[in-house]
């Protein structure tokens, strides 16, 4: 395999930095937290400025966890604004690389395959990273950090463990440097794809570092993690076989669509039933807008922490794939009534459409009412067009106007947070 050079670029405290830039403030010196004050002091801060991190405040903390002696600005989320900034920064990447060599990992992070561009621009990997980071700063006012690696994994680790803690915000790794400098690094959760659960299981058998993993009995690791052990072992040695080309050419074997929400208070059984109907309505419109349908649906209902109950989970299959609310909602409501404990307060709901297919591949079913199905399809198209022109709340169902309904508020959100409109 040809030696590659990857960059992993992260926008530091992105949401908080955007809010500071919009106010003409320096995010490196101003205390600012992005959080919705309407959700109370228990709400999670989506981001805090670097100056607050320097004071020991943890990222993604809750508002009440911020020490009382720290004065700060609370900025309500403005998701549309953050998306606009992210799009502008993607435009910066496109000045230097083709889109085929860019993988957007999240709203504030991207992988860049810089291999062929270093020769083109007569720059070292570090110089190329600096050039892009300076352009981001000059274009948007946002400070970036970069990890440089000989594979995607090392670029990500160089960013997460090294770049975010040095003055120039750049970290560099190859396999040799990784083994020499990070093999004994703790905790393991600092490394990409190692979560708290995995770390706990490893610690129970005396494995505390990447060096320990690299030299552990492979049979032990495979018994613990199955096929995931192969990736864990490769990462322990600093290896990663996936390339940018692999990411761009990847085609999933199956597709699904889901909708989930965490409720702001405990909901009763009947109120939860209303929310399920709202969520199914939204999913049906999403499927119709994408020209897809599903025959299998999974419902997950999580209870309030005080209930001490495991989430209720169930799946229902209908005779033929559909995206019709009239066809799907009765089946999911029957499932809801069958699996949900009536006396327990509800706090989380998720509905997913499994193995979605294109509508042109639908199989006809003897007992389907195709006249009604055609009428539903026309109605959905009309609703989608009204929403597209005049906004998602331009047309809603009567149930959405009930006190317990959340659909209209969610229509004003992006990713579960205020859009800023």
C-alpha positions as CSV (number, residue, x, y, z in Angstrom):
1,X,0.0,0.0,0.0
2,X,1.3,3.5,-0.9
3,X,2.2,5.7,2.0
4,X,-0.6,8.1,2.6
5,X,-0.9,11.3,4.6
6,X,-4.2,12.2,6.2
7,X,-5.4,15.3,8.1
8,X,-8.2,15.2,10.7
9,X,-9.4,18.8,11.3
10,X,-11.6,19.8,14.2
11,X,-13.2,23.1,14.9
12,X,-12.4,24.0,18.5
13,X,-15.5,24.3,20.8
14,X,-17.4,24.9,17.5
15,X,-20.8,26.0,18.7
16,X,-19.4,28.2,21.4
17,X,-16.8,29.7,19.0
18,X,-19.5,30.6,16.5
19,X,-21.5,32.3,19.2
20,X,-18.4,34.3,20.3
21,X,-17.6,35.3,16.7
22,X,-21.1,36.4,16.1
23,X,-20.8,38.7,19.2
24,X,-17.4,40.0,18.2
25,X,-15.8,38.2,21.2
26,X,-12.6,36.0,21.5
27,X,-13.6,32.4,22.3
28,X,-10.2,31.9,23.8
29,X,-10.8,34.5,26.5
30,X,-14.5,34.8,26.9
31,X,-16.6,32.4,29.1
32,X,-19.6,31.3,27.0
33,X,-21.8,28.2,27.2
34,X,-24.3,27.1,24.5
35,X,-27.4,25.9,26.3
36,X,-31.1,26.4,26.2
37,X,-32.2,28.3,29.3
38,X,-35.8,27.3,28.7
39,X,-34.9,23.7,29.6
40,X,-33.7,24.6,33.1
41,X,-30.5,24.1,34.9
42,X,-30.5,20.3,34.2
43,X,-30.0,20.9,30.5
44,X,-26.7,19.8,28.9
45,X,-24.3,22.5,27.5
46,X,-23.8,21.7,23.9
47,X,-20.5,23.5,24.0
48,X,-18.4,25.6,26.3
49,X,-15.7,28.1,25.2
50,X,-12.0,27.1,25.6
51,X,-11.6,29.7,28.4
52,X,-14.2,27.8,30.4
53,X,-12.4,24.5,29.8
54,X,-9.2,26.1,31.0
55,X,-11.1,26.8,34.3
56,X,-11.8,23.1,34.7
57,X,-15.4,23.1,33.4
58,X,-16.1,19.8,31.6
59,X,-17.4,19.8,28.1
60,X,-21.1,18.6,27.7
61,X,-21.7,19.3,31.4
62,X,-25.1,20.3,32.7
63,X,-25.7,24.0,33.5
64,X,-26.0,23.3,37.3
65,X,-22.5,21.8,37.2
66,X,-20.8,25.1,36.2
67,X,-19.3,26.5,39.4
68,X,-21.2,29.4,40.8
69,X,-18.1,31.7,40.9
70,X,-17.7,31.5,37.1
71,X,-19.4,34.3,35.2
72,X,-20.4,33.4,31.7
73,X,-22.7,34.1,28.8
74,X,-25.4,31.6,28.1
75,X,-26.2,31.4,24.4
76,X,-29.3,29.6,23.2
77,X,-28.5,27.1,20.4
78,X,-28.8,28.3,16.8
79,X,-28.4,25.1,14.8
80,X,-29.0,26.8,11.4
81,X,-26.2,29.2,12.0
82,X,-23.8,26.4,13.0
83,X,-24.7,24.5,9.8
84,X,-24.0,27.7,7.7
85,X,-20.6,28.1,9.3
86,X,-19.8,24.4,8.8
87,X,-20.8,24.7,5.1
88,X,-18.5,27.8,4.7
89,X,-15.7,25.8,6.2
90,X,-16.3,22.9,3.9
91,X,-16.0,25.5,1.1
92,X,-12.5,26.3,2.5
93,X,-11.5,22.6,2.2
94,X,-12.7,22.7,-1.4
95,X,-10.2,25.4,-2.2
96,X,-7.4,22.9,-1.6
97,X,-8.8,19.4,-2.2
98,X,-11.4,17.7,-4.4
99,X,-14.5,16.5,-2.7
100,X,-13.4,12.9,-3.3
101,X,-10.6,13.4,-0.8
102,X,-12.8,15.0,1.9
103,X,-14.9,13.0,4.4
104,X,-17.1,15.1,6.7
105,X,-17.1,13.1,9.9
106,X,-19.4,15.5,11.9
107,X,-20.6,19.1,11.8
108,X,-17.2,20.2,13.3
109,X,-14.8,17.6,12.1
110,X,-13.5,16.3,8.7
111,X,-10.9,13.9,7.4
112,X,-8.8,15.0,4.4
113,X,-6.6,12.8,2.2
114,X,-3.7,15.2,1.6
115,X,-1.3,12.7,-0.1
116,X,-1.3,14.0,-3.6
117,X,-1.7,17.6,-2.7
118,X,1.6,17.9,-0.7
119,X,3.5,17.5,-4.0
120,X,1.1,19.7,-5.9
121,X,1.5,22.6,-3.4
122,X,5.1,21.9,-2.5
123,X,4.2,21.8,1.2
124,X,4.9,19.5,4.1
125,X,1.9,17.9,5.8
126,X,2.3,20.4,8.7
127,X,2.6,23.4,6.4
128,X,-0.5,22.2,4.5
129,X,-2.5,21.9,7.8
130,X,-1.4,25.4,8.9
131,X,-2.5,26.8,5.5
132,X,-6.0,25.3,5.8
133,X,-6.3,26.2,9.5
134,X,-5.3,29.8,8.8
135,X,-7.8,30.1,6.0
136,X,-10.6,28.8,8.3
137,X,-9.6,31.4,10.8
138,X,-9.5,34.2,8.3
139,X,-12.7,33.2,6.6
140,X,-14.9,32.4,9.7
141,X,-13.0,33.5,12.8
142,X,-13.0,29.9,14.0
143,X,-9.9,28.3,15.5
144,X,-9.1,24.8,14.2
145,X,-6.9,21.9,15.4
146,X,-5.4,19.2,13.2
147,X,-4.1,15.7,13.5
148,X,-1.7,14.4,10.9
149,X,-1.3,10.7,10.4
150,X,-0.1,8.0,8.0
151,X,-3.6,6.5,8.3
152,X,-7.1,7.7,9.3
153,X,-6.8,6.2,12.8
154,X,-3.5,7.9,13.6
155,X,-4.8,11.2,12.2
156,X,-7.8,11.0,14.6
157,X,-5.6,10.0,17.6
158,X,-3.1,12.7,16.8
159,X,-6.0,15.2,16.9
160,X,-7.7,13.9,20.0
161,X,-4.8,13.2,22.2
162,X,-2.0,15.5,21.0
163,X,-3.3,18.5,18.9
164,X,-5.8,19.7,21.4
165,X,-3.2,20.1,24.1
166,X,-0.3,21.9,22.3
167,X,0.1,25.6,21.4
168,X,0.0,25.3,17.6
169,X,-3.0,22.9,17.7
170,X,-1.3,20.3,15.5
171,X,-0.3,16.7,16.3
172,X,1.6,14.2,14.1
173,X,1.8,10.4,14.3
174,X,3.1,7.5,12.3
175,X,3.1,3.9,13.6
176,X,6.6,4.2,15.2
177,X,5.8,7.5,16.9
178,X,2.4,6.1,18.1
179,X,4.1,3.1,19.8
180,X,6.9,5.2,21.3
181,X,4.7,8.0,22.7
182,X,1.2,6.7,23.2
183,X,1.5,3.0,24.0
184,X,1.4,3.7,27.8
185,X,-1.1,6.6,27.6
186,X,-4.1,6.4,29.9
187,X,-7.0,6.3,30.1
188,X,-7.9,4.1,27.1
189,X,-11.1,6.0,26.6
190,X,-9.0,8.8,25.1
191,X,-8.5,6.6,22.0
192,X,-10.9,6.5,19.2
193,X,-13.6,3.8,19.5
194,X,-12.7,2.8,23.0
195,X,-15.7,3.5,25.2
196,X,-16.1,3.2,29.0
197,X,-17.7,-0.3,28.7
198,X,-14.8,-1.6,26.7
199,X,-12.2,0.0,29.0
200,X,-13.9,-1.6,32.0
201,X,-13.9,-5.1,30.5
202,X,-10.3,-4.8,29.6
203,X,-9.3,-3.5,33.0
204,X,-10.9,-6.6,34.6
205,X,-8.3,-8.8,32.9
206,X,-5.4,-6.4,33.7
207,X,-5.3,-4.6,30.3
208,X,-4.8,-0.9,30.9
209,X,-2.9,0.5,27.9
210,X,-2.6,0.1,24.1
211,X,0.7,-1.7,24.7
212,X,-1.1,-4.2,26.9
213,X,-3.6,-4.8,24.1
214,X,-0.9,-5.2,21.5
215,X,0.9,-7.8,23.6
216,X,-2.2,-9.6,25.0
217,X,-3.4,-13.1,24.1
218,X,-5.4,-12.6,20.9
219,X,-7.7,-15.5,21.7
220,X,-8.6,-13.7,25.0
221,X,-9.5,-10.5,23.1
222,X,-11.6,-12.4,20.5
223,X,-13.5,-14.2,23.2
224,X,-14.2,-10.8,24.8
225,X,-15.1,-8.7,21.8
226,X,-15.7,-11.1,18.8
227,X,-14.8,-9.7,15.4
228,X,-14.4,-6.2,17.0
229,X,-11.1,-7.6,18.5
230,X,-9.5,-7.5,15.1
231,X,-9.9,-3.7,14.8
232,X,-8.9,-3.2,18.5
233,X,-5.6,-5.2,17.9
234,X,-4.9,-3.2,14.7
235,X,-5.4,0.1,16.5
236,X,-3.2,-1.0,19.3
237,X,-0.4,-1.3,16.8
238,X,-1.4,2.0,15.1
239,X,-2.7,0.2,12.0
240,X,-5.8,1.1,9.9
241,X,-6.6,-0.5,6.6
242,X,-9.6,1.7,5.7
243,X,-8.8,4.4,3.1
244,X,-10.6,7.5,1.9
245,X,-11.5,5.5,-1.3
246,X,-13.0,2.8,0.8
247,X,-15.2,5.3,2.6
248,X,-16.4,6.9,-0.6
249,X,-17.2,3.6,-2.3
250,X,-19.0,2.0,0.7
251,X,-22.5,0.8,0.1
252,X,-24.5,-0.4,3.1
253,X,-26.2,-3.8,2.7
254,X,-29.4,-2.4,4.2
255,X,-30.8,1.0,5.1
256,X,-33.0,2.2,7.9
257,X,-34.7,5.4,9.0
258,X,-35.4,6.3,12.6
259,X,-36.8,9.1,14.8
260,X,-36.2,9.4,18.5
261,X,-36.7,12.0,21.3
262,X,-36.1,12.4,25.0
263,X,-39.1,14.0,26.6
264,X,-38.8,17.0,28.9
265,X,-41.0,15.5,31.6
266,X,-42.5,12.2,32.5
267,X,-45.3,11.2,30.1
268,X,-48.3,8.9,30.9
269,X,-49.2,5.9,28.8
270,X,-51.8,7.9,26.8
271,X,-49.5,10.9,26.3
272,X,-46.8,8.5,25.1
273,X,-49.2,7.0,22.6
274,X,-49.8,10.5,21.1
275,X,-46.1,11.1,20.7
276,X,-45.7,7.7,18.9
277,X,-48.4,8.8,16.5
278,X,-46.7,12.1,15.9
279,X,-43.3,10.4,15.3
280,X,-44.9,7.8,12.9
281,X,-46.5,10.7,10.9
282,X,-43.1,12.4,10.6
283,X,-41.4,9.2,9.5
284,X,-44.0,8.4,6.9
285,X,-43.5,11.9,5.4
286,X,-39.7,11.4,5.5
287,X,-40.1,8.1,3.7
288,X,-42.5,9.6,1.1
289,X,-40.1,12.5,0.4
290,X,-37.3,10.1,-0.3
291,X,-39.4,7.7,-2.3
292,X,-38.8,4.8,0.1
293,X,-41.0,2.4,2.1
294,X,-40.7,-0.3,4.8
295,X,-42.3,-3.5,5.9
296,X,-40.7,-3.7,9.3
297,X,-40.9,-1.2,12.2
298,X,-39.2,-1.2,15.6
299,X,-40.5,0.7,18.6
300,X,-38.4,1.4,21.7
301,X,-39.9,3.1,24.8
302,X,-37.6,4.1,27.7
303,X,-39.1,4.8,31.1
304,X,-38.2,7.4,33.7
305,X,-35.1,6.7,35.7
306,X,-37.2,6.3,38.9
307,X,-39.2,3.5,37.3
308,X,-36.1,1.2,37.3
309,X,-37.5,-0.7,34.3
310,X,-35.7,-1.8,31.2
311,X,-36.8,-0.2,27.9
312,X,-39.7,-1.8,26.1
313,X,-38.7,-3.0,22.7
314,X,-40.7,-4.6,19.9
315,X,-40.9,-5.1,16.2
316,X,-43.9,-5.3,13.9
317,X,-44.1,-6.5,10.3
318,X,-46.8,-5.5,7.8
319,X,-47.9,-7.5,4.8
320,X,-46.4,-5.2,2.2
321,X,-43.9,-2.3,2.3
322,X,-45.6,1.0,2.7
323,X,-45.0,4.7,3.8
324,X,-48.7,5.4,4.4
325,X,-49.6,6.7,7.8
326,X,-53.0,5.1,7.5
327,X,-51.4,1.7,7.1
328,X,-48.5,1.9,9.5
329,X,-49.8,3.7,12.6
330,X,-52.5,1.1,13.6
331,X,-49.8,-1.6,13.6
332,X,-47.3,0.4,15.6
333,X,-50.0,1.5,18.1
334,X,-51.0,-2.2,18.6
335,X,-47.3,-2.9,19.3
336,X,-47.1,0.1,21.7
337,X,-50.2,-1.2,23.7
338,X,-48.7,-4.7,23.8
339,X,-45.2,-3.9,25.0
340,X,-45.5,-0.7,27.1
341,X,-46.1,-0.9,30.9
342,X,-49.3,1.3,31.4
343,X,-48.5,2.5,34.9
344,X,-44.9,3.7,34.3
345,X,-43.7,7.2,33.4
346,X,-42.2,7.5,29.9
347,X,-39.2,9.6,29.0
348,X,-37.7,8.3,25.8
349,X,-39.2,7.1,22.5
350,X,-37.7,5.8,19.3
351,X,-39.4,4.5,16.1
352,X,-37.3,3.0,13.3
353,X,-38.2,1.8,9.8
354,X,-36.1,-1.3,9.0
355,X,-34.6,-2.4,5.7
356,X,-36.2,0.5,3.7
357,X,-36.6,-0.1,-0.1
358,X,-37.4,2.1,-3.1
359,X,-41.1,2.4,-3.8
360,X,-40.6,1.0,-7.3
361,X,-39.7,-2.3,-5.8
362,X,-42.9,-2.8,-3.8
363,X,-44.5,-6.2,-3.9
364,X,-48.3,-6.2,-4.5
365,X,-50.4,-7.8,-1.9
366,X,-53.8,-9.4,-2.5
367,X,-55.6,-7.6,0.4
368,X,-54.2,-4.1,-0.1
369,X,-56.6,-1.3,-1.0
370,X,-54.6,0.3,-3.8
371,X,-57.2,3.0,-4.5
372,X,-56.8,4.2,-0.9
373,X,-53.0,3.9,-1.2
374,X,-53.0,6.1,-4.3
375,X,-55.1,8.6,-2.4
376,X,-52.7,8.6,0.5
377,X,-49.7,9.1,-1.8
378,X,-51.3,12.2,-3.4
379,X,-52.1,13.6,0.1
380,X,-48.6,13.1,1.2
381,X,-47.2,14.8,-1.9
382,X,-49.5,17.7,-1.2
383,X,-48.5,18.0,2.4
384,X,-44.8,17.8,1.6
385,X,-45.1,20.6,-1.0
386,X,-46.9,22.8,1.5
387,X,-44.3,22.2,4.2
388,X,-41.5,22.8,1.6
389,X,-42.9,26.1,0.6
390,X,-44.2,27.5,3.9
391,X,-42.4,25.6,6.7
392,X,-43.0,22.4,8.6
393,X,-45.7,23.9,10.8
394,X,-47.7,25.3,7.9
395,X,-49.9,22.2,8.0
396,X,-50.2,19.9,11.0
397,X,-52.6,17.2,12.3
398,X,-55.1,18.1,14.9
399,X,-53.4,15.8,17.4
400,X,-50.3,18.0,17.2
401,X,-52.2,20.8,18.8
402,X,-52.8,18.9,22.0
403,X,-51.0,20.0,25.1
404,X,-48.8,16.9,25.3
405,X,-47.8,17.1,21.6
406,X,-44.2,17.8,20.7
407,X,-44.3,17.7,16.9
408,X,-44.7,21.5,16.3
409,X,-41.8,22.3,18.7
410,X,-39.6,19.6,17.1
411,X,-40.5,21.1,13.7
412,X,-38.8,24.3,14.9
413,X,-35.6,22.3,15.8
414,X,-32.6,20.8,14.1
415,X,-31.1,17.7,15.7
416,X,-33.4,18.2,18.8
417,X,-32.1,21.7,19.4
418,X,-33.3,25.2,18.5
419,X,-32.7,26.2,14.9
420,X,-32.3,29.8,15.9
421,X,-35.2,31.0,13.8
